[in-house]
Amino acid sequence: MPLYDCMLLLKPHVTKERLMDLVARVGKHAYRRNGVITNIKSFGVVQLGYGIKKLDGRHYKGQLMQMSMMVTPNFNKELHYLNKEDRLLRWLLVKQRNTKYGMEFLDEDDVKSEMNQLRRRPQNYGRILDGDEDDDDDDDDDDDDDYEEYEVNQDEDDKEEK
């Protein structure tokens, strides 16, 4: 599924509860179509370059939200119920081009090394369960020297609080 950005420009006086209700409604719609919401950003109230005329007047400011999601390509046609939404000034669905995700994100050498690691894991799996695996690769053992330990006397702390 391709990655899309859904930009929502809401009226500036819309409360956060109603704003979250609309975002949740779009998110549930994507989820019902086997989509995944990957990111939600709020840009707060923004000044618009020109006034957007609606039935309740002309708006020069708006609340801008961005929802990134992986959905099917026909999802754009299913969002037309947003046209009747009185809280919205504008909405836009933009497909992100040249976005790589999954195995496409890795270059050819990385893919080969990842695949080799996946092939080796079943062989090492039994040793991990038995506890016979060598821990030579772990650098976590040296981290203990970086921290100093302090003892705290509870009686002194209680006296200071009183």
N, C-alpha and C positions, 0 to 999 in steps of 0.2 A: 504494500500500500504506500502511495506517495505521501509526502509530508506537506501539510498546508498550514498557513497562518490565517486565522479568522480575526479580523480587526473589527472591533465594535466601538462606535462612537455614540455615547449616550448623552442625554441631556444633563446639564451640570447640576441640576437640583435633585437628581435621582438619588435616593438613599442607598447605602451600602447593602442593605438587606435585599432590596429590589434588584440591584445590580448583580449580586451573587445569585439571586433566583434565576435571572436570565442566563448567566454564565453556566449555572448548573443545568438549566434546561437544554442548552446547546450541547453540553458535555454528555448528558444522558442520551440525547439523540445520537451523538457519535458512538456512544457505547452500545446502543441498541443495534447499530449497523456494524458491529465488530470493530469499531475504531478505538484509538487510544489517544488520550490527551497527554501530550508530552511536556507542556509548559504553559503557564498562565502568568501574564505580566500585566500590571496596572501602571499606567503612566500618569495617573491622577487627572486633574483638571488642566486642559491645554487650551491655549488661545488659538482660535481658528483664523485662517487667512481671510475668510469671508463669512458673512452670516448665512446660516442655513435656515430657510423659511419652513416653518411647520404650522399646523393649525393654531397652536398657542403662541405664536409669535416668531420672531427671528432670533436665532441663537448664535452668539459670537464666541462662546466657550463650550467645551464638552469634556466628558470623562472618557478617556481612551483606554481600551483593554485589548490585549493581544492573547489569543489562544492558539498554541501550536498543537497540531493533532495529525495523526496518521489515520486517514479515512479513505474510503473508496472514491474513485474519480466522479461518480454521480452524486456525491454528497452535496455539491453546489446546488443542484436542482432541488434538493430536499430542504434547503434553508430558506425558501421563499416565504415561509410563515413569518420570518423576521420583518418582512415589508409591512406587515400590519401591526407591528409592535410599537406602541405609542412612546415607550421610553427611549427608543433608538432614534438618533439623527441619521446615521449612515452605518452600513456594514459592508464588509468586503472579504472575500475569500481568495487568497493568493497561494498558488502552488509554488513551493520552493524548488527551484531548478538546480541541477547539478549537486544535489545533496546526496552524500553517500552515507549509508547506514548498513549495519550488519556486516557481512563478509566483504561487501563492496568498499567499506571504509578502509580496510587493510590493503596495502599494496601486495604484489604477487609474492614477494619474499616472505612477508609477514604471514600470508595465508598458508604457505608451505610449512613454516615453523609452527603455526597454530595447529595445523592438521597433524604434524608429527607428534606434538604434545598430546593431542587427543588419542592418537594411536598408542602412545606409551602408557597412558593412564591406567588402562585395565590391567597391565602387567604389574604396575606398582600398587594397585589398589589392595591386593591381598597382603602385601608387606605392610601397608599402612594400618590395616586392621589388626595384624599380628603384632605391631609395635616394633618391627625389625627395620624400619626405614632409618637411613642415616640422616642426621640433622646437621650435616656439614654446611649446607647452604644457608642456614638461618643466621642472620646477623642480629637477631633480637636479643641474644644472650649478652651482648656487649652493652646494651642500653642501661643495665643496672648500675654501671659505674658512673653514669652521668648525673645521677640524682643523689642528694644527701638526705639522710633520714634524721628527723628531729623527734625527740620525745616530748610530749606535752603532759604536764602534771595537772591533773583535773582539780586538785585542791587549790592551786594558785589561781586557776581560771575562775573558780567559784567565788574566791575571796574578792577578786577584782570586780565581779558583777555586783556584789553586795555593796 
